[in-house]
């Protein structure tokens, strides 16, 4: 039993985020859920956030906690509402004692030409994709600086570095996230707080899979043509990134190994923005 306990202690000590606590917005599915799983596997307590069926979310929460022996909580905070975001930060602090890691991942999309882009959609996209990151960082930044440790990772996009037509609000918000990331990096640099942006191209998620099927039907072309000639047209490696790749990069940035990486906008786009 002593040998077994010692082995378990050694395994635990190798988890790079053991004893940390994280909030991951937009984490009940897709990239956010993949990041939450990676953080939990690395030893961090995690607060999930997002929409979905209550029973499904509770099953995810319990499964994550049991699989990785970490505390996992859930907040249904609406990321378009500043008060709800502040309440989520307070809830996480009460639950975990402190928040060491913030992952701003929540986001929505709408595609339309500028002249017909609905103003209410513009406002909603900027609120969820950009302003939510400000409100959450603002709520936890002082505590991070006081403890001389913090990790902030903002999920931007390849569209935080370049533009595509018909995505004015999304591109504006994602460019804004990159700029906000740099400001927070400068303000936290002498207090052990890092701030970085991950800029994915297309990532394989259930949402992207549905987009492929929808476009194949609407354009009457094969799925393979949608993938090659539409979605991955600008990605030289012609493959989707995986949520596991995004999660692994996030864990590294949040670990001791990422201590000197701050203010960076890191493409994970198969060479898209290398053009």
Buried (B, 14 or more C-beta within 10 A) or exposed (E): EEEEEEEEEEEEEEBBBEEBBBBBBBBBBBBBBBBBBBBBBBBBBBBBBBEBEEEEBEEBBEEBBEEBEBBBBBBBBBBBBBEBBBBBBEBBBEBBEBBBBBBBBBBBBBEBEEEEBEEEBBEBBBBBBBBBBBBBBBBBBEBBBEBEBBBBBBBBBBBBBBBEEEBBBBBBBBBBBBBBBBEBBEBBEEBBBBBBBBBBBBBBBEEBEEBBEEBBEEEEEEEEEBBEEBBBEBBEEEEBBBBEBBBBBBBBBBBEEBEEBBBBBBBBBBEBBEE
